[in-house]
Amino acid sequence: MAQLKRIEPPDWSGLWLAARERLRRELGDAVFDAWIAPLSLISDESEARSGSPEIRIGAPKPFVRNWVANHYVMRIERALRAEGLDFASISIVLAEPKPAIGAGLPHDAAPPAAAMRPEADDENRPRRSLWDRMLHSAQSFETFVPGPQSEFAFRAAQAFAESDGGDVSLLFIHGGFGYGKTHLLNATALEAKKRGKRVLFLGAEDFMRHFLGALHRKETLAFKDDLRGADLLIIDDLQHICGRATMSEFLHSMNALIEHRRKVMIAADKPPMRLEGLSEDVRSRLAGGLVIGVAKPDRATRFEILKRRAAEFCRHRPDAALPDAVLDRIAAIDDISPREMIGMFVKLATYADLTKKPVTLEMVEEGLSQRGQPQRKLTIEEIQKKAAEYYKLDVRDFHSAGRARRIARPRQVAMYLARQLTMRSLPEIGRRFGGRDHTTVLHACRRIAALCEDDPLFKQEIEFLLQVLSRMQ
């Protein structure tokens, strides 16, 4: 029997955090924050020395443990193996998180068992550091493949990371999902840290969580000190920021950093003047920086991306090599997104690795013929309709100002389902429910999650609705 790879104790935390980051990218923020963020890797020094054949993942509540065991255990196993952990089995157990392993959650993701309880519980919760996020060592300038659509942003990011001063204090990069914005932000952070700079890298929703938590705990001064102590502040997915107080603090902090000759780098899906939900003063300030767009890579760039990915893939799996003709055929698909392209490559390379058979052009064409349309996404309107049918209400009740319990609770359920099953932001969900504020949606999500923990029958009701809606996708 092959001896399992020995993992020294200091490596466990790093491998677990890297696997969590991989899961966040695969599942998206909404699913990750709801189900993966509360989990912890259970291990100790003795287990590491003995090469324990079982990996145990701790969940803080029975509801979280059961849901993860039924829906996400295989994804967790693949993510851990992809990061180099070697083990025979994996189990999800009920356990409080250990501070030494997984305590520093990437993106400061708040678990539902904690984040969705009443706000009073936050008073006894220690303040998490803004500096907990781990950078991706693989997302460097060396691994980025610049093409005509991204070269300007690539060169600007390099110069931004390398220079100490200069005329550019604010760099704003915008473009579609999967076009390389986060890679450029991460690469800039890596390079700046190499040069001794204090780099703070946050997602917009992370910024909001920290700020609102600091407000509640009356620790805003500590929050400001942490934020403004950075030499370089990096904010990803700015389109998700919302709330007047949050935007005001963001603007003041950005201005304070720039006035002290610090730097700010931001990424979003649209240019500043087209971002919804931002105040005019924030839009104006952002538009005054260096604003650069990135577009979908062309065929030659896509081919080079695949070549790089293939070389990295084959470094550990020699049998996964694909002919250049196969890579070129994948790159030639005009309507393919960068992420779908990588997914197709990984599927073919994994087939070659596991079967030890060569991948041919005929196999690529067969895969293209079966490609079909992307998985249909649920809309908030469909969720509202199904929830209204279940509770025997009219969809218009969800848009009304009525606070009667027979309407208010189903409305909270529909908001919770919309948050779980779509990638829509809290403000957008609120707008679809009669123009409600994002804090109302957040309260609804917390309330429904708390009820699921306390009431087994109500939990079954929610799980049933989740299953019904998932079959509609």
C-alpha positions in Angstrom: 0.0 0.0 0.0 1.4 3.3 -1.0 2.6 5.4 1.9 0.6 8.6 2.3 2.4 11.9 1.9 3.5 13.3 5.2 2.3 16.8 5.9 4.3 18.8 8.5 2.1 20.7 10.9 2.9 24.2 9.7 1.7 23.2 6.2 -1.9 22.2 7.2 -3.2 25.8 7.6 -1.7 26.9 4.3 -3.0 24.0 2.3 -6.5 24.4 3.9 -6.6 28.1 3.2 -5.5 27.5 -0.4 -8.2 24.9 -0.9 -10.8 27.3 0.5 -9.7 30.0 -2.0 -10.1 27.4 -4.8 -13.6 26.6 -3.6 -14.5 30.2 -3.4 -13.5 30.6 -7.1 -15.5 27.5 -8.1 -18.6 28.1 -6.1 -18.9 31.9 -6.0 -19.1 34.1 -3.0 -22.7 33.5 -2.1 -22.4 29.7 -1.8 -18.9 29.9 -0.3 -20.0 32.3 2.4 -23.0 30.3 3.3 -21.6 26.8 3.5 -17.8 26.6 3.2 -16.7 29.6 5.2 -17.9 28.2 8.6 -15.8 25.0 8.1 -12.4 24.3 9.7 -9.7 21.7 9.1 -9.3 19.5 12.2 -5.8 18.3 12.7 -3.0 18.4 15.2 0.7 17.7 15.4 0.3 14.0 16.2 -2.0 13.4 13.2 0.4 15.2 10.9 3.3 13.0 12.1 1.3 9.8 11.8 0.0 10.6 8.3 -3.6 10.2 9.3 -5.5 8.5 6.4 -8.7 10.5 7.3 -9.2 14.2 6.8 -11.8 15.6 9.2 -13.6 18.9 8.5 -15.4 20.6 11.4 -18.7 22.3 11.1 -20.1 24.6 13.8 -23.7 23.4 13.7 -25.6 20.2 12.8 -27.5 22.0 10.0 -24.2 23.1 8.3 -22.6 19.7 8.8 -25.5 17.8 7.2 -25.9 20.2 4.3 -22.2 20.2 3.5 -21.9 16.4 3.8 -24.8 16.0 1.4 -23.9 18.6 -1.2 -20.3 19.7 -1.0 -18.0 17.0 0.4 -16.8 15.8 -3.1 -15.9 19.4 -4.1 -14.0 19.8 -0.8 -12.1 16.5 -1.4 -11.2 17.6 -4.9 -10.0 21.0 -3.7 -7.8 19.5 -1.0 -6.2 17.0 -3.3 -5.6 19.7 -5.9 -3.6 21.6 -3.3 -1.4 18.5 -2.5 -3.1 16.9 0.5 -2.9 13.1 0.3 -5.5 11.2 2.3 -7.8 8.1 2.1 -11.1 9.6 3.2 -12.8 12.7 4.3 -15.6 13.3 6.9 -17.6 16.2 8.0 -18.0 16.3 11.8 -19.6 18.6 14.3 -16.8 20.7 15.9 -16.0 24.2 16.9 -13.3 25.8 14.6 -9.7 25.6 16.0 -8.0 29.0 16.0 -4.7 27.5 14.8 -6.2 26.0 11.7 -8.4 28.0 9.3 -9.0 30.8 11.8 -7.8 33.4 9.4 -10.6 33.1 6.8 -9.8 34.2 3.3 -11.8 37.3 2.4 -12.9 37.5 6.0 -15.9 35.4 5.1 -18.4 35.3 7.9 -20.1 31.9 8.4 -23.8 31.7 8.4 -24.0 30.2 11.8 -22.4 33.4 13.1 -23.1 36.1 10.5 -26.8 35.3 10.4 -27.5 35.4 14.1 -28.9 38.6 15.7 -26.5 41.5 15.7 -26.2 41.3 19.5 -24.0 38.2 19.2 -21.3 40.3 17.4 -20.4 42.0 20.7 -18.7 38.9 22.0 -16.9 38.1 18.7 -13.3 39.2 18.3 -12.5 41.7 15.5 -10.9 39.9 12.6 -7.9 41.5 11.0 -8.2 43.2 7.6 -4.9 41.7 6.7 -6.0 38.0 6.9 -6.3 37.5 3.1 -3.8 35.2 1.5 -2.4 36.1 -2.0 -2.3 33.5 -4.8 1.4 32.8 -5.5 0.4 31.4 -9.0 -1.3 34.7 -10.0 1.8 36.7 -10.7 2.9 39.0 -13.5 5.0 36.1 -14.8 2.0 33.8 -15.2 -0.3 36.5 -16.8 -0.7 36.2 -20.5 -1.2 39.8 -21.9 -2.8 40.2 -25.3 -3.9 43.3 -27.3 -7.0 43.5 -25.1 -5.2 43.5 -21.8 -1.6 44.7 -22.5 -2.2 48.3 -21.4 -3.7 47.2 -18.1 -0.9 44.7 -17.6 1.9 47.3 -18.2 0.1 49.8 -16.0 -0.3 47.4 -13.2 3.4 46.4 -13.4 4.4 50.1 -13.2 2.0 50.7 -10.4 3.5 47.9 -8.3 7.1 48.8 -9.0 7.0 52.6 -8.6 7.3 54.4 -5.3 5.5 57.6 -6.3 4.7 59.1 -9.7 1.7 60.8 -11.1 -0.7 57.9 -10.8 -2.1 57.3 -7.4 -5.4 55.6 -8.4 -5.6 52.8 -11.0 -9.0 51.5 -12.0 -9.3 48.4 -14.2 -12.7 47.2 -15.5 -13.9 44.4 -17.7 -16.0 41.2 -17.9 -15.8 38.2 -15.6 -12.8 35.9 -16.4 -10.9 38.6 -18.3 -8.0 38.7 -15.8 -8.8 41.6 -13.5 -8.3 39.7 -10.2 -5.1 38.1 -11.6 -3.7 41.6 -12.2 -4.7 42.8 -8.8 -3.1 39.8 -7.1 0.0 40.1 -9.2 0.3 43.8 -8.2 -0.1 42.9 -4.6 2.6 40.2 -4.8 5.1 42.5 -6.5 4.5 45.4 -4.1 4.9 43.1 -1.1 8.2 41.9 -2.6 9.3 45.5 -2.5 8.5 45.9 1.2 5.1 47.6 0.8 2.2 47.1 3.2 -0.5 45.8 0.9 -4.2 45.5 1.8 -6.3 43.4 -0.6 -10.0 43.3 0.0 -13.2 42.5 -2.0 -15.9 45.2 -1.9 -18.1 42.9 0.2 -15.2 42.3 2.6 -14.8 46.0 3.0 -18.5 46.3 3.8 -18.4 43.5 6.4 -15.4 44.9 8.2 -16.8 48.4 8.2 -20.3 47.5 9.4 -18.9 45.2 12.0 -16.6 47.9 13.3 -19.6 50.3 13.4 -21.6 47.8 15.5 -18.7 47.1 17.9 -17.8 50.9 18.1 -14.3 50.1 16.7 -14.4 52.4 13.7 -11.2 54.2 14.7 -9.3 50.8 14.7 -10.8 50.1 11.3 -9.7 53.4 9.9 -6.2 52.9 11.4 -5.9 49.5 9.8 -7.2 50.6 6.4 -5.1 53.8 6.2 -2.0 52.0 7.3 -1.6 50.5 3.9 0.9 51.6 1.3 -1.3 50.1 -1.3 -5.0 49.5 -1.0 -6.5 47.0 -3.5 -10.3 46.6 -3.8 -11.8 43.9 -6.1 -15.4 43.8 -7.4 -16.3 47.3 -6.5 -19.7 46.9 -8.1 -20.8 45.0 -5.0 -20.2 47.9 -2.6 -23.4 49.6 -1.2 -24.8 51.7 1.6 -24.3 55.4 2.1 -22.2 55.1 5.2 -19.9 52.4 3.6 -19.4 54.5 0.5 -18.6 57.6 2.5 -16.0 55.7 4.5 -14.6 54.2 1.3 -14.3 57.7 -0.3 -12.7 59.3 2.8 -10.2 56.4 3.1 -9.3 56.5 -0.5 -8.8 60.3 -0.4 -6.7 60.0 2.8 -4.4 57.4 1.3 -3.9 59.4 -1.9 -3.3 62.6 0.0 -0.5 60.9 1.9 1.1 59.6 -1.4 -0.2 56.1 -0.9 -1.8 54.1 -3.8 -5.2 52.7 -4.5 -6.0 50.0 -7.1 -9.6 49.0 -7.9 -11.3 46.5 -10.2 -15.0 46.4 -11.3 -17.1 45.0 -14.1 -17.9 48.5 -15.5 -16.1 51.9 -15.8 -16.7 54.3 -12.9 -19.4 56.4 -14.5 -21.5 53.3 -15.4 -21.4 51.7 -12.0 -24.8 51.6 -10.4 -25.3 52.4 -6.7 -22.3 54.6 -6.3 -22.7 58.2 -5.3 -21.7 60.9 -7.7 -18.7 62.0 -5.6 -17.4 58.5 -5.6 -17.9 58.1 -9.3 -16.1 61.4 -10.0 -13.2 60.5 -7.7 -12.7 57.2 -9.4 -13.0 58.6 -12.9 -10.1 61.0 -12.0 -7.7 58.1 -11.8 -6.1 56.1 -14.6 -9.1 54.1 -15.9 -8.3 51.1 -18.2 -10.6 48.5 -19.7 -9.8 44.9 -20.4 -11.7 42.9 -23.0 -12.1 39.2 -23.9 -8.8 37.8 -25.2 -8.5 37.2 -28.9 -7.7 33.8 -30.4 -3.9 34.1 -30.3 -4.0 35.1 -26.6 -6.5 32.3 -25.8 -4.1 29.8 -27.4 -1.2 31.1 -25.4 -3.2 30.9 -22.2 -4.0 27.3 -23.0 -0.3 26.6 -23.7 0.7 28.0 -20.4 -2.0 26.1 -18.5 -1.1 22.8 -20.4 2.6 23.2 -19.4 1.6 23.7 -15.7 -0.8 20.8 -15.8 1.7 18.4 -17.3 4.4 19.3 -14.8 2.7 17.0 -12.4 0.7 14.8 -14.8 2.9 13.9 -17.8 0.1 11.8 -19.4 -2.2 14.8 -19.6 -0.3 16.4 -22.5 -2.6 17.6 -25.3 -1.5 18.3 -28.9 -1.2 21.9 -30.0 -3.8 21.2 -32.7 -6.3 20.4 -29.9 -5.4 23.5 -27.9 -5.8 25.6 -31.1 -9.2 24.1 -31.8 -10.4 25.0 -28.3 -8.9 28.5 -28.6 -10.7 29.0 -32.0 -14.2 28.9 -30.4 -15.3 32.5 -30.7 -18.2 32.5 -28.3 -16.4 30.7 -25.5 -15.6 32.5 -22.2 -12.1 32.2 -20.7 -13.5 30.2 -17.8 -15.4 27.8 -20.1 -12.3 27.4 -22.2 -10.2 26.4 -19.2 -13.0 24.1 -18.1 -13.0 22.3 -21.5 -9.2 22.0 -21.4 -9.2 20.5 -17.8 -11.8 18.0 -18.8 -9.8 16.8 -21.8 -6.5 16.8 -20.0 -8.0 14.9 -17.1 -9.3 12.3 -19.5 -5.9 11.9 -21.0 -4.3 11.6 -17.6 -6.7 9.0 -16.2 -7.2 6.8 -19.3 -3.7 7.2 -20.7 -5.3 7.6 -24.1 -4.4 10.5 -26.6 -6.9 13.3 -27.1 -7.8 13.8 -30.7 -9.5 16.5 -32.7 -12.5 14.2 -33.2 -13.0 14.1 -29.5 -12.9 17.9 -29.3 -15.5 18.1 -32.1 -17.7 15.6 -30.2 -17.4 17.7 -27.1 -18.4 20.8 -29.0 -21.4 19.1 -30.5 -22.6 18.3 -26.9 -21.7 21.7 -25.6 -25.2 23.1 -25.7 -26.3 26.2 -23.9 -24.9 27.1 -20.5 -26.9 26.1 -17.4 -30.0 28.3 -17.1 -29.8 30.7 -14.2 -32.8 31.2 -11.9 -34.2 34.7 -11.8 -35.5 36.4 -8.7 -38.9 36.6 -10.3 -39.0 32.8 -10.7 -38.1 32.4 -7.1 -40.8 34.8 -6.0 -43.4 33.0 -8.1 -42.5 29.6 -6.7 -42.4 30.9 -3.1 -45.7 32.6 -3.6 -47.3 29.4 -4.9 -45.9 27.5 -1.9 -47.3 29.9 0.6 -50.5 30.5 -1.3 -49.8 34.2 -1.8 -49.8 36.7 -4.7 -46.4 37.7 -6.0 -47.5 41.3 -5.5 -47.5 40.6 -1.7 -43.7 40.4 -1.8 -43.5 43.9 -3.2 -46.1 45.4 -0.8 -45.4 47.2 2.5 -47.5 44.7 4.4 -46.0 43.5 7.6 -48.5 40.8 8.5 -46.8 37.6 9.6 -48.4 35.6 6.8 -46.7 37.9 4.3 -43.6 39.0 6.1 -42.1 35.5 6.8 -42.7 34.2 3.2 -41.1 37.4 1.9 -38.0 36.8 4.1 -37.9 33.2 2.8 -38.0 34.4 -0.8 -35.2 36.9 -0.1 -33.1 34.2 1.5 -33.7 31.9 -1.5 -32.7 34.7 -3.9 -29.5 35.2 -2.0 -28.7 31.5 -2.0 -29.6 30.7 -5.6 -28.5 33.8 -7.5 -25.4 35.9 -7.7 -27.4 39.1 -7.2 -26.2 41.6 -4.7 -28.2 42.6 -1.6 -29.2 46.0 -3.0 -30.5 44.4 -6.2 -32.5 41.8 -4.3 -34.0 44.6 -2.2 -35.0 46.5 -5.3 -36.9 43.4 -6.7 -38.8 43.2 -3.4 -40.5 46.6 -3.6 -37.5 48.8 -3.4 -36.3 47.6 0.0 -32.9 48.5 1.5 -30.0 46.0 1.4 -30.1 45.9 5.2 -33.6 44.5 5.1 -32.4 41.7 2.8 -29.5 41.0 5.1 -31.8 40.8 8.2 -34.1 38.5 6.3 -31.2 36.1 5.4 -30.0 36.1 9.0 -33.4 35.5 10.4 -34.2 32.6 8.1 -30.8 30.9 8.7 -31.4 31.3 12.5 -34.8 29.7 12.2 -33.4 26.8 10.2 -31.0 26.1 13.1 -33.7 26.3 15.7 -36.7 24.7 14.0 -36.2 21.3 12.2 -39.6 21.5 10.5 -38.9 24.9 9.1 -35.5 23.8 7.9 -37.1 20.9 6.0 -39.5 23.5 4.4 -36.5 25.6 3.2 -34.6 22.5 2.0 -37.7 21.5 0.0 -38.0 24.9 -1.7 -34.2 24.8 -2.4 -34.6 21.4 -4.1 -37.6 22.5 -6.1 -35.9 25.6 -7.4 -32.6 23.8 -8.1 -34.4 21.5 -10.4 -35.6 24.5 -12.4 -32.0 25.4 -13.3 
